[in-house]
Amino acid sequence: MRHDSRTPGQAAYEEDCRRKPRYEHGPLRRTWRQLDLAERGTWERNPTPRDFGPLDTVKPIDDAAAKT
């Protein structure tokens, strides 16, 4: 049995890269070791794979509908 020495943030980032291996415009995403400390820190603070779609698909919240 292999011991997984990855941090939760690293595991989440690598899973996210598995799901979406390329940046929006085509180049491959960097490996965990290529990320700077600030980028790694965001993954360590929130160690969950991201599921961001294109920003043009995000709809504003309709406050009137939310209050009903």
C-alpha positions in Angstrom: 0.0 0.0 0.0 1.4 3.4 -1.0 1.5 6.2 1.5 0.1 9.4 0.1 2.3 12.3 1.3 0.4 15.0 -0.6 -1.3 17.8 1.3 -5.1 18.2 1.0 -4.5 21.3 -1.2 -2.1 19.4 -3.5 -4.5 16.5 -3.8 -7.4 18.9 -4.6 -5.3 20.8 -7.2 -4.2 17.6 -8.9 -7.7 16.3 -9.1 -8.8 19.7 -10.5 -6.0 19.4 -13.1 -7.2 15.8 -13.9 -10.7 17.1 -14.6 -9.6 20.2 -16.5 -5.9 19.7 -17.6 -5.7 22.8 -19.8 -6.1 26.5 -19.2 -9.0 28.2 -21.0 -6.8 29.1 -24.1 -5.2 25.7 -24.4 -1.9 25.4 -22.6 -1.5 22.7 -20.0 -1.8 23.7 -16.4 1.3 23.8 -14.2 2.2 21.0 -11.9 1.9 21.5 -8.1 5.7 22.0 -7.9 5.5 24.8 -10.4 2.9 26.8 -8.4 4.3 29.7 -6.3 3.6 29.7 -2.6 0.6 32.1 -2.8 -1.1 29.9 -5.4 -0.5 26.8 -3.3 -1.8 28.7 -0.2 -5.2 29.2 -1.9 -5.5 25.5 -2.5 -4.5 24.7 1.1 -7.1 27.2 2.5 -9.8 25.7 0.3 -8.7 22.1 -0.6 -11.6 21.3 -3.0 -11.5 20.9 -6.7 -12.9 24.0 -8.5 -15.7 23.8 -10.9 -15.7 27.2 -12.5 -17.4 27.6 -15.8 -17.0 30.4 -18.2 -17.8 33.8 -16.6 -20.4 34.6 -19.3 -22.6 31.8 -18.0 -22.8 33.2 -14.5 -26.2 34.8 -13.9 -26.7 37.7 -11.5 -28.8 37.1 -8.4 -32.3 38.3 -8.7 -32.9 39.9 -5.3 -36.6 40.2 -5.8 -37.0 36.5 -6.6 -34.8 35.5 -3.6 -37.0 37.4 -1.2 -40.2 35.5 -2.2 
